[in-house]
Amino acid sequence: MLVGKIFETNNYGKLEVIKYNNAKEVYVRFLDTGYETITQAQQIVLGKVKDRLLPSIFGVGVIGEYSISVKRKPIKEYDLWRGMLERCYDDKRQTRYPTYRGCTVSENFKYFPYFKEWCNRQIGFGLEGWCLDKDLLVKGNKVYSEDTCCFVPQEINLSVVTRKDYRGEYPVGVGYKPLRNQYRARCNKFGKNVHLGWFSTVEEAFLAYKEAKEAYIKEV
């Protein structure tokens, strides 16, 4: 009789069989979290049953009981959720994109069912070209949460990115041309780098960029 027996899983701790109907319908409960699910006897023996209440995604994300795929293809909410966690908690991703260092995810957003329900209440979710943004509502924000995030068109998302780690010696939008001994101002508008002019000082060039950038953001 399997009921009451304890089994070890490969990566999710121990589970207990609480009800047995047949080899294809076995009810189990994980000892660490209390998560209950229905599985097959063979999966139990192989240790392949998963505790969906454990933080299994980048060490912090909890999948919960919601389905994360349709016909083996991840749903959009899951792709967004996993990408958000990766940006904040994956060392390789942060080495490649250092601007995400120090970013975190709220406790609510670490739980996929909560994040999925939040997404489906938001304006712009699922629309082509719209993306999850944490920078627009709160200046200098480092936390992905229900109070700081929204969905915005890609044009707006790109227009507010400062890319501080990539500015180099001069302010954003400013470059120096030794042959002319002048400073050039440029501003990215709708995916194109627009030349704003040549200037004698860094300050003049940056002011031209700043005014052009502000006008562009208002236009977008």
N, C-alpha and C positions, 0 to 999 in steps of 0.2 A: 504494500500500500504506500503510495507516494505522499499522501496528505500528511503534513507535519514535518516532512524531511527538509533538511537544509542543503542547498547546493551553492557552490562557488562559481561566480561568473568570471569571464576573462578580464574585464576591466571595470566592473560595476559593483564589486563587493558580493555579499551573500544574499540569497533569496530563499524564501520558504514557500513550499507548495501548500495552498490553503483550500484548494478544491480540485478534484479530478473527475472530469466527465468521460474523456477518452484521450488517446494519444495526441490528438490534434486540438484538444481544448482543455488546457491545463491553466488553472488560475494560480498566480503567484504574487507574493508580496516581498519587496526588498526590505531588508532589515534596517539599513541606514536611514532611508527616507520615508518608508511606509508606502512607496509607490506600488500600485497594484496594476496588473495587466494580464492578458490572456495570451498564451503561447503554446508551442508544441513541445511534447516530451523530448524530442530529439534536440531542439534548440537548448533546452535546459541541460541536457547531458553534455552538449558541446560547449556550454558556457557562453552562448551567443545572445542571451536575453539582455536587453539594455534597460537601465534605469533612467528614464527620461526626466527625472527630477534632480539628477546630479549635474553640476556645472561641467559639461563635457566639451563645450566649444571654447577653445583658447583658454581653458581653465576657469572661465567665469560664466559662460552662457548656458542657460538651462532651456532645453528644447520644449519640455512639457508634453502634453498629450496631443497637441495639434499636429496635423500632417504637414510635412515640410516639402512634399513633392506631389506632382501629378504625372502619372505614367513615367515615373523615374526622373522627371525633370523638376528641379527645385522651383518652388513658387517665388514670385517676385518679392514678397515680404521676407522670405528666408534669405534670399540673396542680399537684400539690403541689410538685414540684421547681422548676417555673418560678416559682410564687408565692414560694417561699423565696428564690430568687435575686433576684426583683424587689424584695422587701423589703430586701435587703442591698445591692443594687448599682444600683438605679434612682433617679436623683436626684429625679424627679417624685414617686415614691412616698414617699421620705424627707421631702420637703418637706411632703407631706400628713400623713404619720405620723412625726413627728420622733423618736419613741421607738425607731425602728429604726436611727437613726444610730449608727455604730460597730459594728454587727452584721456578722459575716462568716460564710462557709461554709467548712468544711474542704475540703482538696484532694480527699479521697475523695468527698465529697458533691457536688462540682462535676461529677463524672462520672456521667451519668444511669444507665448500667447498674448501677453500684455502688449508687446510691441506690434504684433499683427493687428490686434483690435484698434490700437492707436492709429496705425497707418490708414486703416479703412475709414476712419472718421475725418481724415485731413483733406483739405482742398488741394488738388494737384496730384494726389497719389495715383499712380498708374497711368498718368498722362505722358505721352511721348515727349522726351526732352526735359522733363522735370526731375529734380534730384533732391535727396535729403540734405538739408543744410543746417549747420549749428552756429554759423557766424553772423547771420543777418539780424536776428532778434536781440542778441546780447553781444555787445562789442567786446572782443578779446576772449570770448567764451571758449572753454576747454572741455565742457561736459555735454555729452549727448543725453538729452532727457526730454520728457514730454513738455517741459516748460521752456526749453531753449531751442527746440528744433521745429522746422517746418519744411514743406516742399516748395521749391522755387524753380522757375525756368532756368535752364543751363546758362543763358546769357547773363542773368542776374547773379547767379552763383559765381561765375568766372569774374564778373566785374568787381566783386568785393574782396577777392583773394589778394592778399598783399605780397605773399611769397618772400618774406623777410630773409630767409636763409639763402636766397638766390640773388640778392641785390648787388653784392660785390662792393666795390669801393665807393660808388656814388649812390644817391637816393634812387628809389624806384622811378623808372621812366627817364632816367638821365644817363647819358654816356659821353665820353670825352674823345675828341678826334685830334690827335697830336699834330697832324699836318695842317689843320686849320687853326689849332690852338683855341678851339671853341667847344662848347658843350651842346650836345644835341638832345632835344626833348622828343619823346615818342609816347604814344598811348595806344593800347590795343582796343579797337572798336569792332565789334561783331566779327571777331576772329582775324582781323587784319591789323598790322602795326602801322599806325598813321604818324607820319612825320609832322612835328609841330613847329620846327624851326631850330636855328642855331643861336646860341646865346653866349655872352662874354663870361658869365659867372654861373656857378652851380645853382645858386639861389634863384636866378632868373629862369633857368631851365626847369627847375623843379616846380616853380610857381605856374609856369605854362602847363606842365603835366597835370598838376593838381586841379587847375581850373577846367582843363579838358576832361579829366576823369570824373569830376563832379557833374559836369554837364552830360556826360555819357550815361552815368548812373541814373540821372533824372530822366533821360530819354528812354532808357531801357524800362 
